[in-house]
């Protein structure tokens, strides 16, 4: 909400009263959680605000909800893991609890796969659709977050573009892990291990 206020104070919100500025910003920040409702034309916002809304839709809603995206807990775990690593910690602790290493690994898998899927979708649409890149980014993150928000280009997309959006909505709705479970084969038990190798990172 504060970022929208800052980015559009001298743009869309310029001629609005203080309470209109507050409620416009609050409503648009909340509706990216999967509300799907708009009180104004998204195209009237600045590019910075449109990017902010795209990021919020990419993160999506909380787990066990009907929202899409990578989920708020995944994003929180990623931030906590980075913060702990930067401080030289060997584990991630929060609220007097220690996060399970498998959950941390799952969070990184989810955000990496989601970034690859959305990135590939943006490249495909940018290559075959005659629309500005910002419009394409917004539609891709909206589909992945299953929010229902749009900048109005969906009806004019080609058959390929619409198929990409449909696939993104499906993946965003069932979740990255459910999608990966569909794609992977049967789980196998490893009967041996090779010697471990250290790799230079960064």
N, C-alpha and C positions, 0 to 999 in steps of 0.2 A: 504494500500500500504506500509506504513512504517513498519507495523508488519511483512508482508511478507519479506521485505528487511532484517529486524532484524533476523527473524527465519531462513531464508535460505541463509544468506550472506556467511556462511561457508559450505553450502551444495550444493543445485542445482545451485545457482548463483556464486559459487566459481570461475569458469573459464570464467565467462562472463565479458565483458567490462562494464564500468559504465553506459553507455546508455542502454545496453541490460538488465542490472539489473533493471534499472528504469522502462523501458517499460514492461518487463515481470511482475514485481510487480504491476504496474498500470493496465495493461490489465486484469490480473487475479482477481484483486480486483473489477474491474468494471463488468466483465462478470458474477460474482455471483449475479448481480442485475437482472438476467434473460436474459443475452446475449446468453448463450448456446454455446459460441465459446471457443476453447482452442488453444493455440499455442505451447503446450508441453504436455507431459504425466503427469497427476496429481500425479501418483504414485512416481514420482521423487522428489516431495516436501517432506519436513520433516513432521512428525506427527503433530507438533505444527501448521504448516501452513495449513495442511489439516483440523485440528480442527477449525482454524480461518475461512477458507473458508466455512466450514459447518455452523458455526455461522452466517456468512453473508447470506448464502442461507436460513437459518431459518428465519432471519429477513425479507429477501425478498426485494421487490421493494416498490415504493410509491403507495398510493391508486389511483384508477381510471386508472390504467395501466394494462397491460396484465401479470404482474409479480405475483408470488405467495408469500408464506410466511405470517408472521403475519403483515407485512407492516411497513415501517419506522416510520410513525406517531404513531402507537401503541407503538413501542419501545421507542420513544421519550417521549410520555406521561407517560409511566411507570417510566422512569428515572426522569422526572420532579416531579412526584408524590412522589417518594421515597426521592428525594432531599428536597422537601417541607416538608414532614413529619419529616425528620431528623432535620430540622431547626425549628420545632414546629409550622409550619404554618397550618391554618385550611382550606386553599384553595390553588389551584395551579395557579400561575400567571406567564405569560410570554409575552413579547413584548407588555406590557401595556394592556393585556387582561387576563380575568380569565376563566379557562377551566371549562366547565360544568361537574358537578359531575357524571352525567349519562355517559358521554364520558370516564371519568376516570374508572368507574366501567366496562364499556364495554371493555376497554383496558386490564384490569386485567383478565376478563373472556376469552378474546381471547388468551392471552399468556398462561394462565393456561390450557385451552383446547388443544391448540397447543402442549404444552409440554407433556401433557398426551398422546395425539395421537401419536406423534413422539416417545416418550419413550416406549409406548406399541409396536409400530412397530419395534423398535430396539430390544426389548426383544424377540418378535416372530421370527424375522429373525435370531437373535443370537442363538436361540434354535433349529432352523430347517435348517439353512444354514451353510455349512462348510467354512466360510470366516472369515478373521480377523475382529475384532470389529470395527476398524477404517474404513474399507471398507463399513461396514454395516451402520455406522453413516453417512458417506458421501452420500451414495445412498439414505438414508431416507430423509435427509435434502435437497438433490438435487431434489427429487421427490416432497417434500412438497413445495419447493420454485419454482418448475417448471422451473428450469434453464437449464436442458439438459446436465449438466456436469455429468461425470461418471468416476469411477475408473476401469471400464471394467468388472464388475461381473454380470451385469444385464442379459446377454444372458444365463448365467449358473445358474440362480436362478431356484428354483423349481416352480411348478404351484402356490403353496401357496405364495411363495416369490414374484412372479410377480403380483399376485392379491393384495398383500399388497402395492406394489409400485404403481399400477394403482389407488387404492383407495386414496392413499396419493396425487397423482397428481390431482385427481378430487377435493379433499378437498382444496388443495392448490390453485387450479385455481379459484374455485368459492368463496373462502374465508371462514373463520371460521364462521362468522355470518350467511352467507347464508346457510351453512351446518347446523347450529343450528336451523335456521328457518324451514328447511326441517324436522328436527327431532322433533320439539316441536309441541304440539297440539294447539288448538284454544286459543286465549288470553281470560282470564276470569277476571271479575271485582270482587275484594275482597269487601265483604259487612261487614266484621268485622275484628278487630285486637285483638291479645292477648297482655297482658302486656309485655313490653320489658324486656329483660334479658341481663345483662352484662356478657360476657365470657372472661376469662383470656386468653390473646393471647401472644405467645412467651415464 
